[in-house]
Each structure stands twice: as C-alpha cells, then as structure tokens.
Amino acid sequence: MGGLSVMKERNEEKAKILYDFLDESKLFKGTVVKKDRSIMNVCFVMNDEYKELEDEFNKFASAAGMVGIKGHRSVGGFRASLYNAMPKSSVEALVATMKEFEKQH
C-alpha cells in the first residue's frame, strides 16, 4: 500500500479534511488545540449555543450511515476514528453530513 510514509500522508489528508471543516464551522468545533491534534481520533462538540442539538445530530448522522461517532459517555460530544482502514471517502461523507446538518440549522 506504499509503506509507512504513504499511509502517514493518507491519514494526514483525511484528518485535514475534517479539521478544516471544524475550524470553519459555526455549529461544530474541535476539542483539542491545533498543535496536539490526533490524525487518528478527531474529537469534536457542538459550539456552546448549539449544545442542545447534539442528540439530534447523532440521530441525523446515524440515519446517514455514520455509526460510532458518539463521544465517550463521561465526556460527551463526538469522536471520528480515522484509522488506516477508513477510506478518505468516508471522511468526506461525514463532513458532507455535518455540512447538511449545519445548513438545516
């Protein structure tokens, strides 16, 4: 599959797609400062004024085929796991789902 350097590049590209959206979003925000961001697990929440929409978004995302993004029960929010086997198209689909939800609200 191209070796470690190619996998690293692919994973950085996937993470960038999601982080770029989070950095520009009015509804969502990342929970980790830029210098400490993971390229494997991207944690995010709703901006404070939209917190009440978290359950609605989780249902919306699930209906769109996004499973397993709900954050840990003690922390809340959401977590997208971008492991090596996760294709770029899946990250793009998550971002498209988030954009659609944002557009509706």
PyMOL commands that set and color helices and strands:
alter all, ss='L'
color gray80, all
select helices_A, chain A and resi 3-24+34-36+48-63+88-104
alter helices_A, ss='H'
color red, helices_A
select strands_A, chain A and resi 28-30+41-46+78-81
alter strands_A, ss='S'
color yellow, strands_A
deselect
rebuild
show_as cartoon
